C-alpha cells in the first residue's frame, strides 16, 4: 500500500485526487457509493504486479476530490468529462476500464461517449441500462419499489443527510458494506438508517482499519457528493436521450454476485440471461455470476476479481 502514489489532477473545473501504482498498459478503476479509490486497493496491488499501471481516482464528490454542492453538477457528462481530463493529464490515450456500482454506470456511459479511449471494459454488479423513453428512472423505481426504496429516499436534499448525521459514520459504512440481503433495501422515514440494528461482526475480508479509513473521508467530506449521483438520475435521463438505442461497442466482461441486490431487481436476470444484454452490448465476451457473493465483490473476493480482470484484459 505504501507504494501507491497519490496526486491531485485539475480536470473539468475540479481538483481530483488520484492514486496510481505500477507501469505498463493503464487500467482505470471507477468506484461506487459509499466508496473511494480505496475499494480497489487489492486490485491495484495485484494487477500492478502483473505489468499494469493501475489508476484509481476518488470520483467527483468523494474523498479528497472536490465536491460541488449542486446535483446538476453530477451528470454522467460531468463525470466522464472528469475522467477524460484525467487521462489527458496522465498522457494516456486508451485504457482498460473497470467499474463497480456507480462506477459501472459511469463506465457504460464512458464507452458510449468515448469508445475511442477504451480498449476493453470489465464491469461489476450493474448491467447496462438502455434508455427507456416511457418513464424517468426515479419514477420507475418508485412505482416498482415504493417511496421507502433507498434510491427514492435519497432524492430529497438534506433529508437523508440529517439521518446519516445522527449515526456514527463507521456504523453506517459497516451497514452498507456488509449487507448480504439481496432484497430491495427499504428505509422507512419513521426509522431511517439511524434506526437500523447494529451490523453483524465484520467479515474476514473487511477490517476495522478499512472501515476507519473510509468513514474518516466521509466524515471530512460528507455524503452530499455521493448522494448527488442519485439526485441527477432523472437529469441524466433527459440529457442522454440522443444516445437512445446506442449499443456498447467495446469488448466487455461482466461480473455479478448472485447475492447482489442489483441481480435481484425484477427483470435483470431475464435481461442478462435471455438475450437483452447481448443485444445492447454486442461485444459482451464473458459473463460471470459468482455464487454466494454479494454487492461489494471486488472487496469480498479480491483475488478472484483481480484474476477475472487479468484473464480478460491480457487478451488485448
C-alpha positions as CSV (number, residue, x, y, z in Angstrom):
1,X,0.0,0.0,0.0
2,X,2.9,2.4,0.8
3,X,4.0,2.1,-2.9
4,X,0.7,3.6,-4.1
5,X,1.3,7.2,-5.3
6,X,-1.2,10.0,-4.6
7,X,-1.6,13.1,-6.7
8,X,-4.1,15.8,-7.5
9,X,-5.1,16.4,-11.0
10,X,-7.0,19.5,-12.2
11,X,-9.7,18.4,-14.6
12,X,-13.0,19.7,-15.9
13,X,-13.0,22.5,-13.3
14,X,-12.4,20.4,-10.2
15,X,-9.3,19.1,-8.4
16,X,-9.4,15.3,-8.4
17,X,-7.4,13.0,-6.1
18,X,-5.9,10.1,-8.0
19,X,-4.0,7.1,-6.9
20,X,-1.7,5.0,-9.1
21,X,0.9,2.2,-9.0
22,X,2.9,0.2,-11.4
23,X,3.9,0.7,-15.1
24,X,2.6,-0.7,-18.4
25,X,-0.8,-0.5,-20.0
26,X,-3.2,1.6,-17.9
27,X,-6.3,0.2,-16.0
28,X,-8.7,2.9,-14.8
29,X,-10.8,1.8,-11.8
30,X,-14.1,3.5,-11.0
31,X,-15.6,3.1,-7.6
32,X,-19.2,3.4,-6.4
33,X,-21.2,4.5,-3.3
34,X,-20.3,4.7,-0.5
35,X,-16.8,4.1,-1.5
36,X,-13.5,5.7,-2.5
37,X,-10.4,4.8,-4.6
38,X,-9.7,2.5,-1.6
39,X,-12.3,-0.1,-2.7
40,X,-9.8,-1.1,-5.4
41,X,-6.8,-1.5,-3.0
42,X,-6.4,-5.2,-3.6
43,X,-6.7,-4.9,-7.4
44,X,-4.2,-2.0,-7.5
45,X,-1.5,-4.1,-5.8
46,X,-2.3,-7.4,-7.6
47,X,-2.6,-6.1,-11.2
48,X,0.3,-3.7,-10.9
49,X,2.5,-6.7,-10.0
50,X,1.3,-8.3,-13.3
51,X,2.6,-5.5,-15.5
52,X,-0.1,-2.8,-15.5
53,X,-0.3,0.8,-14.4
54,X,-3.3,0.9,-12.1
55,X,-5.1,4.2,-11.7
56,X,-8.0,4.8,-9.2
57,X,-9.4,8.2,-8.5
58,X,-11.8,9.5,-5.9
59,X,-14.6,10.4,-8.2
60,X,-16.2,13.8,-8.2
61,X,-17.9,14.3,-4.8
62,X,-15.9,11.6,-2.9
63,X,-12.9,11.5,-0.7
64,X,-10.2,14.1,-1.4
65,X,-11.7,15.1,-4.7
66,X,-13.8,18.4,-4.9
67,X,-17.5,18.0,-4.3
68,X,-19.7,20.7,-5.9
69,X,-23.0,21.1,-3.9
70,X,-25.5,21.1,-6.8
71,X,-26.8,17.8,-8.0
72,X,-26.9,19.3,-11.5
73,X,-23.0,19.1,-11.4
74,X,-23.1,15.3,-11.2
75,X,-24.4,14.2,-14.6
76,X,-22.7,11.4,-16.5
77,X,-21.3,14.1,-18.8
78,X,-19.6,15.8,-15.8
79,X,-18.1,12.5,-14.5
80,X,-17.0,11.2,-17.9
81,X,-15.5,14.7,-18.6
82,X,-13.6,14.5,-15.4
83,X,-12.2,11.1,-16.4
84,X,-11.2,12.2,-20.0
85,X,-9.4,15.1,-18.4
86,X,-7.7,12.7,-16.0
87,X,-6.4,10.5,-18.9
88,X,-5.2,13.6,-20.7
89,X,-3.3,14.7,-17.6
90,X,-1.7,11.3,-17.4
91,X,-0.8,11.4,-21.1
92,X,-2.8,8.3,-21.7
93,X,-4.8,7.7,-24.9
94,X,-6.6,4.4,-24.3
95,X,-7.3,2.4,-21.1
96,X,-8.7,-0.7,-19.8
97,X,-11.8,0.4,-17.8
98,X,-13.1,-1.3,-14.7
99,X,-16.2,-0.2,-12.9
100,X,-18.3,-1.2,-9.9
101,X,-21.7,0.2,-8.7
102,X,-21.9,3.8,-9.8
103,X,-18.5,3.4,-11.3
104,X,-20.0,0.7,-13.6
105,X,-22.8,3.0,-14.6
106,X,-20.3,5.8,-15.4
107,X,-18.2,3.2,-17.3
108,X,-21.1,2.3,-19.5
109,X,-21.6,6.0,-20.3
110,X,-17.9,6.4,-20.9
111,X,-18.0,3.6,-23.5
112,X,-21.0,5.3,-25.2
113,X,-19.5,8.7,-25.3
114,X,-15.8,7.9,-25.9
115,X,-15.3,4.4,-27.1
116,X,-12.1,5.6,-28.8
117,X,-10.5,5.9,-25.3
118,X,-11.3,2.4,-24.1
119,X,-9.5,-0.9,-25.0
120,X,-11.9,-3.1,-23.1
121,X,-14.3,-2.9,-20.2
122,X,-14.7,-5.1,-17.1
123,X,-17.9,-4.1,-15.2
124,X,-19.1,-5.4,-11.9
125,X,-22.6,-5.5,-10.4
126,X,-24.6,-3.1,-12.6
127,X,-25.6,-4.1,-16.1
128,X,-26.0,-1.7,-18.9
129,X,-29.4,0.0,-18.7
130,X,-30.9,1.0,-22.1
131,X,-32.7,4.4,-22.2
132,X,-36.4,4.0,-21.5
133,X,-38.5,6.6,-23.3
134,X,-41.6,5.9,-21.2
135,X,-40.5,6.7,-17.7
136,X,-37.9,8.6,-15.8
137,X,-35.7,6.3,-13.7
138,X,-36.7,7.6,-10.2
139,X,-40.4,7.4,-11.0
140,X,-39.8,3.9,-12.4
141,X,-38.1,2.8,-9.2
142,X,-40.8,4.4,-7.1
143,X,-43.5,2.5,-9.0
144,X,-41.6,-0.7,-8.7
145,X,-40.4,-0.5,-5.0
146,X,-42.3,2.3,-3.3
147,X,-41.3,5.6,-1.7
148,X,-39.2,3.9,1.0
149,X,-36.8,2.3,-1.5
150,X,-33.3,3.7,-0.7
151,X,-32.8,5.5,-4.0
152,X,-36.2,7.2,-3.7
153,X,-35.3,8.2,-0.1
154,X,-32.0,9.7,-1.3
155,X,-33.8,12.2,-3.6
156,X,-34.9,14.9,-1.1
157,X,-31.9,17.2,-0.4
158,X,-31.0,17.3,3.3
159,X,-33.3,14.6,4.4
160,X,-31.1,11.6,4.3
161,X,-28.1,13.7,5.2
162,X,-29.8,14.6,8.5
163,X,-30.5,10.9,9.0
164,X,-26.8,10.0,8.4
165,X,-25.7,12.8,10.8
166,X,-27.5,11.0,13.7
167,X,-25.2,8.0,13.2
168,X,-21.7,7.0,13.8
169,X,-20.3,7.0,10.3
170,X,-18.4,3.8,11.0
171,X,-21.7,2.0,11.8
172,X,-23.2,3.4,8.6
173,X,-20.3,2.2,6.4
174,X,-20.5,-1.3,8.1
175,X,-24.2,-1.5,7.3
176,X,-23.6,-0.7,3.6
177,X,-20.5,-2.8,3.1
178,X,-21.6,-6.0,5.0
179,X,-25.2,-6.3,3.9
180,X,-25.9,-9.7,2.3
181,X,-29.6,-9.4,1.9
182,X,-30.4,-9.4,-1.9
183,X,-33.9,-8.0,-1.3
184,X,-34.6,-4.3,-2.3
185,X,-33.4,-2.1,0.5
186,X,-36.3,-0.2,2.1
187,X,-35.6,2.5,4.6
188,X,-38.9,3.9,6.2
189,X,-38.8,7.5,7.2
190,X,-40.0,6.6,10.6
191,X,-36.8,4.7,11.4
192,X,-34.3,5.8,8.8
193,X,-30.8,4.4,8.7
194,X,-30.2,5.5,12.2
195,X,-32.9,3.1,13.4
196,X,-31.3,0.1,11.8
197,X,-29.9,-2.5,14.1
198,X,-26.1,-2.7,14.7
199,X,-24.4,-4.6,11.9
200,X,-23.0,-8.1,12.5
201,X,-19.3,-8.6,13.2
202,X,-17.1,-7.7,10.3
203,X,-16.4,-10.5,7.7
204,X,-12.8,-11.6,7.2
205,X,-12.4,-9.5,4.1
206,X,-13.1,-6.2,5.8
207,X,-11.1,-4.9,8.7
208,X,-11.7,-2.2,11.3
209,X,-8.9,-0.2,9.7
210,X,-10.6,-0.4,6.3
211,X,-13.8,1.0,7.9
212,X,-11.9,3.7,9.8
213,X,-10.3,4.9,6.6
214,X,-13.5,5.1,4.6
215,X,-15.5,6.6,7.4
216,X,-12.9,9.3,8.1
217,X,-13.1,10.5,4.5
218,X,-16.9,10.7,4.7
219,X,-16.7,12.5,8.0
220,X,-14.5,15.1,6.3
221,X,-16.4,15.4,3.0
222,X,-19.9,14.5,4.0
223,X,-22.3,12.4,1.8
224,X,-23.8,15.1,-0.4
225,X,-21.4,14.4,-3.3
226,X,-22.2,10.7,-3.4
227,X,-26.0,11.3,-2.9
228,X,-25.9,13.8,-5.8
229,X,-25.3,10.9,-8.2
230,X,-28.7,9.6,-7.3
231,X,-30.3,13.0,-7.4
232,X,-29.0,13.5,-11.0
233,X,-30.6,10.3,-12.3
234,X,-33.6,12.0,-13.9
235,X,-31.5,14.8,-15.3
236,X,-29.2,12.1,-16.8
237,X,-32.3,10.6,-18.4
238,X,-33.2,13.9,-20.0
239,X,-29.7,14.6,-21.3
240,X,-28.9,11.2,-22.7
241,X,-32.0,10.9,-24.9
242,X,-29.8,11.5,-28.0
243,X,-27.9,8.3,-27.2
244,X,-31.1,6.1,-27.0
245,X,-30.5,2.6,-28.5
246,X,-26.8,3.2,-28.9
247,X,-25.0,-0.1,-28.4
248,X,-21.8,-0.5,-26.3
249,X,-19.2,-1.2,-29.0
250,X,-16.1,-2.2,-26.9
251,X,-15.2,-5.7,-25.7
252,X,-16.9,-6.4,-22.3
253,X,-16.7,-8.8,-19.4
254,X,-19.5,-8.6,-16.8
255,X,-19.3,-10.0,-13.3
256,X,-22.1,-10.1,-10.6
257,X,-22.6,-11.9,-7.4
258,X,-25.8,-14.0,-7.0
259,X,-26.5,-12.2,-3.7
260,X,-26.1,-8.8,-5.2
261,X,-29.2,-6.6,-4.8
262,X,-28.7,-5.5,-8.4
263,X,-29.0,-9.1,-9.7
264,X,-32.4,-9.4,-8.0
265,X,-34.1,-6.2,-9.4
266,X,-37.1,-7.5,-11.3
267,X,-36.3,-8.2,-14.9
268,X,-32.5,-8.0,-14.5
269,X,-31.8,-11.8,-14.6
270,X,-34.0,-12.2,-17.6
271,X,-32.2,-9.2,-19.3
272,X,-28.8,-10.8,-18.6
273,X,-29.6,-14.4,-19.5
274,X,-32.3,-14.2,-22.2
275,X,-30.6,-12.1,-24.8
276,X,-31.3,-8.5,-24.0
277,X,-27.9,-7.8,-22.5
278,X,-26.2,-9.3,-25.5
279,X,-28.3,-7.2,-27.9
280,X,-27.4,-3.9,-26.2
281,X,-23.8,-5.0,-25.6
282,X,-22.9,-7.0,-28.7
283,X,-19.3,-7.3,-27.8
284,X,-20.0,-8.9,-24.5
285,X,-17.5,-11.7,-24.4
286,X,-17.7,-13.1,-20.9
287,X,-20.4,-13.2,-18.2
288,X,-19.7,-14.4,-14.7
289,X,-22.2,-15.0,-11.9
290,X,-20.3,-15.6,-8.7
291,X,-22.1,-17.9,-6.2
292,X,-22.6,-16.8,-2.6
293,X,-21.1,-13.4,-3.3
294,X,-22.8,-10.1,-2.5
295,X,-22.6,-6.5,-3.9
296,X,-19.1,-5.5,-2.9
297,X,-17.5,-8.4,-4.7
298,X,-14.2,-6.7,-5.5
299,X,-13.5,-6.5,-1.8
300,X,-15.2,-9.7,-0.8
301,X,-13.4,-11.8,-3.4
302,X,-10.3,-9.7,-4.2
303,X,-8.1,-12.4,-5.6
304,X,-10.8,-13.9,-7.8
305,X,-11.8,-10.5,-9.2
306,X,-8.2,-9.5,-9.9
307,X,-7.8,-12.7,-11.8
308,X,-11.0,-12.2,-13.7
309,X,-9.8,-8.8,-14.8
310,X,-6.4,-10.0,-15.7
311,X,-7.6,-13.1,-17.7
312,X,-9.8,-10.8,-19.8
313,X,-7.6,-7.8,-20.5
314,X,-4.4,-9.8,-21.2
315,X,-6.2,-10.8,-24.5
316,X,-5.8,-7.3,-25.7
